[in-house]
Structure formats: structure tokens, C-alpha cells
């Protein structure tokens, strides 16, 4: 598997350039998605890169209560809030940038 250069060299902190905020106040539905605990949005983005996902949800406020990272195979450009996402003010949905894969 080929990892983006930002992932391979994440110690120089270029990984945030590999994702962008797509929907604020939403999270992925669990169907067809994987969830895990992550301490930062960068950690969640790395999990996304490792799984080959197209988008992910992250919440800093819920890490102690369970999953704080949800990865999805759906690309950010095809996500529809009415069918793919659920409103949740504690979460944000990010799109993984194609230039990083």
C-alpha cells in the first residue's frame, strides 16, 4: 500500500494538509464505517489514510466516552447530509484530499 508523503513524514507536521473540513456539526452514520478512539484530528486522518478511506468524522469532546473517529469509504464530494450523515454538534466531517494518496 502506498502512503501519502505527509503520512510517511508526519513528524514534520505536514499531515493536516491532507484533509479539510467538509461539514461542521455532523458525523457519519455507523453503517459501512469503522470507528475508533483518536486523541486528535490528525490521528483520525492517519487512521483514514491507513484504511484507504475517503472521509472521516472526528469529535474531540467524546474521546473519553467512546469512539471519536469514524472513517468511511465515501469520498467527501459524494457525502449527502440527508442520507450519509447525522447532525451532532460535537462532531465534524472531514474530506481526505486526493492529492495525498
C-alpha distance (Angstrom), angle and dihedral (degrees) to the residues before:
residue distance angle dihedral
X1 . . .
X2 3.80 . .
X3 3.78 115.8 .
X4 3.79 123.1 -157.3
X5 3.77 115.0 -100.9
X6 3.80 88.8 -115.7
X7 3.80 89.1 58.5
X8 3.79 94.3 47.9
X9 3.79 91.3 47.9
X10 3.79 98.8 34.5
X11 3.79 91.1 136.9
X12 3.80 88.5 77.3
X13 3.82 88.4 57.4
X14 3.80 99.8 -120.9
X15 3.80 93.6 128.0
X16 3.83 95.7 95.5
X17 3.82 87.2 69.4
X18 3.82 87.9 67.8
X19 3.80 97.2 69.4
X20 3.79 140.7 36.1
X21 3.78 136.3 -163.8
X22 3.80 111.1 -94.9
X23 3.85 105.0 169.2
X24 3.79 126.4 12.7
X25 3.81 117.1 -152.6
X26 3.82 95.5 21.4
X27 3.79 137.7 97.1
X28 3.80 134.9 -166.4
X29 3.76 119.4 -93.9
X30 3.81 109.5 -112.2
X31 3.81 95.7 -121.1
X32 3.80 108.1 105.7
X33 3.80 93.0 1.3
X34 3.78 134.4 104.9
X35 3.79 121.9 -135.9
X36 3.79 133.6 -159.9
X37 3.79 142.1 154.7
X38 3.80 115.9 -89.2
X39 3.78 128.6 175.5
X40 3.81 95.8 -150.7
X41 3.78 141.5 18.0
X42 3.84 87.3 -110.6
X43 3.82 90.4 57.9
X44 3.79 89.6 50.1
X45 3.82 90.5 49.2
X46 3.81 89.5 51.7
X47 3.82 89.8 52.0
X48 3.78 87.4 50.6
X49 3.81 91.4 51.4
X50 3.80 92.1 48.5
X51 3.80 92.3 51.8
X52 3.80 95.4 42.3
X53 3.79 92.8 -120.2
X54 3.78 126.6 165.2
X55 3.80 99.4 -145.9
X56 3.78 141.3 4.7
X57 3.79 142.4 -164.5
X58 3.78 123.1 -135.8
X59 3.79 134.9 -173.0
X60 3.77 123.3 -176.7
X61 3.79 93.3 -171.9
X62 3.81 97.3 61.1
X63 3.82 103.2 46.9
X64 3.82 92.8 108.2
X65 3.79 91.7 47.3
X66 3.79 98.3 53.4
X67 3.77 136.2 -79.6
X68 3.77 116.8 24.9
X69 3.82 98.1 168.9
X70 3.80 127.2 56.3
X71 3.80 118.6 -178.9
X72 3.79 123.6 -162.3
X73 3.78 135.3 -172.5
X74 3.82 89.4 -136.8
X75 3.79 114.3 105.1
X76 3.78 115.3 -124.8
X77 3.81 91.7 -117.2
X78 3.82 92.2 62.5
X79 3.81 98.5 43.3
X80 3.80 114.0 118.3
X81 3.81 117.4 -164.0
X82 3.80 92.3 -149.1
X83 3.82 94.5 57.2
X84 3.83 110.9 14.5
X85 3.79 102.8 36.7
X86 3.78 140.8 48.4
X87 3.80 126.0 -145.6
X88 3.79 112.3 -108.4
X89 3.81 120.8 153.7
X90 3.82 92.2 -151.3
X91 3.81 94.7 59.7
X92 3.82 138.4 65.8
X93 3.81 130.3 -164.1
X94 3.80 119.3 -134.7
X95 3.78 130.8 -165.2
X96 3.80 117.7 -136.9
X97 3.80 107.8 -131.1
X98 3.81 116.6 -120.0
X99 3.79 91.9 -141.9
X100 3.79 88.5 68.6
X101 3.81 97.4 58.3
